[in-house]
Amino acid sequence: MSRALPRREFLSCCATATLTALAGCGYMVGGGFDPQVRSVEVPMFETGSLRRGIEVQLTEAVQKQIQLRTPFRVVKCDADTRLSGRVVDLRKSVLGETRQDDPRELQVNLVVEVVWEDLRSGRILAEQQVPVGPELLSLRSQAEFAPEVGQSLATAMQQSINQLARQVVNLMETPW
C-alpha cells in the first residue's frame, strides 16, 4: 500500500508538468473565437465572374462553416460584425491533354477578398493577418479534376468553395 501513494504523486507531477508545458507552447483553453462577438452578417459575395451562381454557393458555404465551427450566430441584420467578400478571380486551366488534344486533367483556381469588420466600432477585425492591404485579405483555393475518370467541373468547384469557406472561418479565429 505504501507503493500506491508515491506512484500517485509521480503521476500527479507528470500531469502538472505536461499541462504547464502545453500552456507555455501557445495552446489555449476555451474557444479560439472572440467572446465579445455574438453574431455575424454574411451578405452575398460580390463577383465579376461570368460564371453564374458562384457567389451564392460561396456565401452559403461560408455561412454553413460559421454555423458549424464557431459560436457566432449568422443573422441578416443587427449583427455585431459583417463578413463581406468578393470573388477576384475564377479560372479553369488545362494541366494535361490526350493525344487528340482533349483535356485530361484540369484545375480550378478561385481567389476571393474578404473583409471582416466590427459594426459596433467600425474596426477591421482581421487587420493584423492581412498580406494584401490593411482592410482586405486575399484567400486562394484550387482543385483538380479529371473528366476521364468521371470527375466534373461542378465537383471541383464545390471542393474549391468548401476549402475557401474553411479558410474564411479560420480567419475569424482569435490570433494568439
VMD Tcl script that draws the C-alpha trace (Angstrom):
set ca {
  {0.00 0.00 0.00}
  {2.82 2.38 0.61}
  {3.75 1.90 -3.04}
  {0.47 3.40 -4.39}
  {1.00 6.80 -2.80}
  {4.35 7.58 -4.43}
  {3.03 6.38 -7.80}
  {0.01 8.65 -7.46}
  {2.26 11.60 -6.59}
  {4.51 10.79 -9.55}
  {1.54 10.71 -11.97}
  {0.22 13.95 -10.49}
  {3.60 15.64 -11.00}
  {3.78 14.36 -14.59}
  {0.30 15.67 -15.36}
  {1.12 19.07 -13.84}
  {4.38 19.30 -15.80}
  {2.61 18.38 -19.05}
  {-0.14 20.97 -18.56}
  {2.43 23.63 -17.70}
  {4.47 22.82 -20.81}
  {1.39 22.91 -23.04}
  {0.29 26.24 -21.59}
  {3.68 27.71 -22.41}
  {3.56 26.47 -26.02}
  {0.69 28.68 -27.10}
  {-2.20 26.27 -26.54}
  {-5.40 27.92 -25.39}
  {-8.08 26.71 -23.02}
  {-11.53 27.51 -24.33}
  {-12.66 28.64 -27.76}
  {-10.46 30.33 -30.29}
  {-13.03 33.00 -31.08}
  {-13.61 36.48 -29.67}
  {-16.20 36.20 -26.87}
  {-17.28 39.82 -27.49}
  {-18.67 38.84 -30.91}
  {-22.02 37.08 -30.83}
  {-23.39 37.48 -34.34}
  {-22.15 37.93 -37.88}
  {-23.86 39.10 -41.03}
  {-22.69 37.46 -44.26}
  {-24.10 39.34 -47.26}
  {-23.93 37.80 -50.72}
  {-20.37 37.71 -52.02}
  {-19.78 40.02 -54.97}
  {-18.38 38.74 -58.24}
  {-17.38 39.99 -61.63}
  {-17.20 36.45 -62.95}
  {-19.33 35.35 -65.86}
  {-19.93 32.01 -64.13}
  {-23.36 32.39 -62.55}
  {-24.10 31.10 -59.07}
  {-20.55 31.05 -57.71}
  {-21.37 33.90 -55.30}
  {-24.44 32.04 -53.98}
  {-22.51 28.79 -53.45}
  {-19.64 30.59 -51.73}
  {-21.91 32.63 -49.44}
  {-23.86 29.53 -48.41}
  {-20.65 27.55 -47.76}
  {-19.21 30.34 -45.58}
  {-22.45 30.67 -43.61}
  {-22.55 26.89 -43.08}
  {-18.93 26.79 -41.86}
  {-19.61 29.67 -39.44}
  {-22.61 27.80 -38.01}
  {-20.69 24.52 -37.73}
  {-17.36 25.74 -36.35}
  {-17.96 28.95 -34.43}
  {-20.15 30.16 -31.55}
  {-21.42 33.02 -33.74}
  {-25.00 33.30 -34.96}
  {-25.48 34.13 -38.64}
  {-28.07 36.92 -38.91}
  {-29.38 39.15 -41.70}
  {-29.46 42.43 -39.76}
  {-28.47 43.94 -36.40}
  {-25.27 41.89 -36.27}
  {-22.16 42.67 -34.23}
  {-19.93 42.08 -37.26}
  {-20.10 41.82 -41.04}
  {-18.10 39.41 -43.16}
  {-18.18 40.55 -46.76}
  {-16.29 39.21 -49.72}
  {-15.66 39.47 -53.41}
  {-14.63 36.85 -55.94}
  {-11.50 38.33 -57.53}
  {-10.56 35.54 -59.90}
  {-12.08 32.31 -61.16}
  {-10.02 30.39 -63.66}
  {-10.08 26.94 -65.24}
  {-6.76 25.69 -66.63}
  {-5.81 22.58 -68.56}
  {-3.00 20.65 -66.87}
  {-2.75 17.74 -69.30}
  {-4.20 16.68 -72.64}
  {-4.73 13.44 -74.52}
  {-3.19 12.77 -77.93}
  {-6.36 14.17 -79.51}
  {-5.99 17.44 -77.55}
  {-8.88 16.63 -75.24}
  {-8.36 17.86 -71.68}
  {-7.24 15.01 -69.46}
  {-6.68 16.91 -66.21}
  {-7.90 20.40 -65.36}
  {-7.54 22.79 -62.46}
  {-9.94 25.33 -60.99}
  {-8.46 28.38 -59.24}
  {-10.65 30.60 -57.09}
  {-9.45 33.79 -55.38}
  {-11.55 35.91 -53.03}
  {-11.02 39.01 -50.93}
  {-12.64 39.07 -47.52}
  {-13.28 41.89 -45.04}
  {-14.46 41.15 -41.51}
  {-15.46 44.30 -39.66}
  {-16.94 45.09 -36.28}
  {-20.12 47.09 -36.95}
  {-20.19 48.48 -33.40}
  {-16.79 50.19 -33.61}
  {-16.01 50.17 -37.35}
  {-12.75 48.32 -36.64}
  {-11.43 45.72 -39.09}
  {-11.10 42.52 -37.04}
  {-8.59 40.67 -39.22}
  {-6.22 43.59 -39.77}
  {-3.06 42.05 -38.33}
  {-3.32 38.97 -40.57}
  {-3.66 40.83 -43.85}
  {-0.99 40.27 -46.53}
  {-2.59 42.46 -49.21}
  {-3.65 45.69 -47.55}
  {-4.96 46.96 -44.23}
  {-8.58 46.06 -44.94}
  {-8.52 43.11 -47.35}
  {-7.43 39.53 -47.07}
  {-6.92 37.53 -50.24}
  {-7.65 33.82 -50.00}
  {-6.87 31.28 -52.69}
  {-8.16 27.80 -53.40}
  {-7.62 25.31 -56.16}
  {-9.00 21.91 -57.07}
  {-8.00 19.50 -59.79}
  {-10.32 17.18 -61.70}
  {-10.07 14.59 -64.46}
  {-13.11 14.21 -66.75}
  {-11.81 10.86 -68.00}
  {-12.46 9.25 -64.63}
  {-15.86 10.84 -64.07}
  {-14.86 13.97 -62.19}
  {-16.56 17.22 -63.21}
  {-16.11 20.95 -63.07}
  {-19.06 21.12 -60.66}
  {-17.41 18.82 -58.11}
  {-14.08 20.62 -58.42}
  {-15.81 23.99 -57.92}
  {-17.62 22.71 -54.84}
  {-14.37 21.33 -53.43}
  {-12.65 24.67 -54.01}
  {-15.57 26.61 -52.49}
  {-15.60 24.41 -49.37}
  {-11.84 24.85 -48.97}
  {-12.21 28.64 -49.21}
  {-15.10 28.65 -46.71}
  {-12.89 26.82 -44.18}
  {-10.11 29.38 -44.78}
  {-12.54 32.25 -44.18}
  {-13.66 30.76 -40.85}
  {-10.01 30.18 -39.89}
  {-9.56 33.93 -40.41}
  {-12.24 34.56 -37.78}
  {-10.29 32.78 -35.03}
  {-8.66 34.94 -32.36}
  {-4.93 35.34 -33.01}
  {-2.54 34.07 -30.36}
}
mol new
graphics top color blue
foreach p $ca { graphics top sphere $p radius 0.5 }
foreach p [lrange $ca 0 end-1] q [lrange $ca 1 end] { graphics top cylinder $p $q radius 0.2 }
display resetview
